[in-house]
Amino acid sequence: MTFTADRSERLDKFLARMLPEHSRTKLSKLIDDGTVLVNTKVQKPSFALTLGDVVEVTAVVPATVPHDLTP
């Protein structure tokens, strides 16, 4: 998956906005694992994107397993 930054914001927040079905924690782990590239380079979750940066997710994001939190 490839996205283009439409404003300045942190990489992890940008991905959470682009992929709302996944938690920011899960997306931060993918960034830390090196499966998310910004302009073909590995960055940290706190990396500040600028307008036009290309963000590429090179791995399949695992589905979130629903929790049964019945008391």
C-alpha positions as CSV (number, residue, x, y, z in Angstrom):
1,M,0.0,0.0,0.0
2,T,1.3,3.4,-0.9
3,F,0.0,6.8,0.5
4,T,1.1,10.4,-0.1
5,A,1.2,12.7,2.9
6,D,-1.4,15.5,2.5
7,R,-0.2,17.5,5.5
8,S,2.5,17.6,8.2
9,E,2.1,15.1,11.0
10,R,3.8,12.2,12.8
11,L,4.2,9.0,10.7
12,D,2.2,6.9,13.2
13,K,-0.7,9.3,13.4
14,F,-0.8,9.5,9.6
15,L,-1.0,5.8,9.2
16,A,-3.7,5.6,12.0
17,R,-5.7,8.1,9.9
18,M,-5.1,6.2,6.7
19,L,-5.8,2.8,8.2
20,P,-8.5,3.4,10.9
21,E,-9.3,-0.3,11.2
22,H,-5.9,-0.8,12.9
23,S,-4.6,0.5,16.2
24,R,-1.8,3.1,16.3
25,T,0.1,0.7,18.6
26,K,0.0,-2.0,15.9
27,L,1.0,0.4,13.2
28,S,3.9,1.8,15.3
29,K,5.2,-1.8,15.7
30,L,5.1,-2.2,11.9
31,I,7.1,1.0,11.6
32,D,9.6,-0.2,14.2
33,D,9.9,-3.5,12.3
34,G,11.0,-1.7,9.2
35,T,8.0,-2.6,7.1
36,V,6.9,1.0,6.6
37,L,9.1,3.2,4.4
38,V,9.0,7.0,3.9
39,N,10.5,8.1,0.6
40,T,12.1,4.5,0.4
41,K,13.8,4.9,3.9
42,V,13.0,3.3,7.2
43,Q,11.9,5.9,9.8
44,K,10.7,6.0,13.5
45,P,7.0,6.3,14.4
46,S,7.6,9.9,15.5
47,F,9.1,10.9,12.2
48,A,7.5,14.2,11.0
49,L,6.0,13.8,7.6
50,T,5.8,16.8,5.2
51,L,3.4,17.4,2.4
52,G,4.1,15.1,-0.5
53,D,6.1,12.4,1.4
54,V,5.4,8.9,0.0
55,V,4.6,6.3,2.7
56,E,4.8,2.7,1.6
57,V,3.6,-0.2,3.8
58,T,5.6,-3.2,2.5
59,A,4.0,-5.9,4.6
60,V,0.4,-7.1,5.0
61,V,-1.1,-5.6,8.1
62,P,-2.5,-8.5,10.2
63,A,-6.2,-8.3,10.9
64,T,-7.2,-7.2,14.4
65,V,-8.7,-10.1,16.3
66,P,-12.0,-9.1,18.0
67,H,-12.0,-9.4,21.8
68,D,-14.7,-11.0,23.8
69,L,-14.6,-9.0,27.0
70,T,-17.8,-10.3,28.4
71,P,-17.8,-9.9,32.2
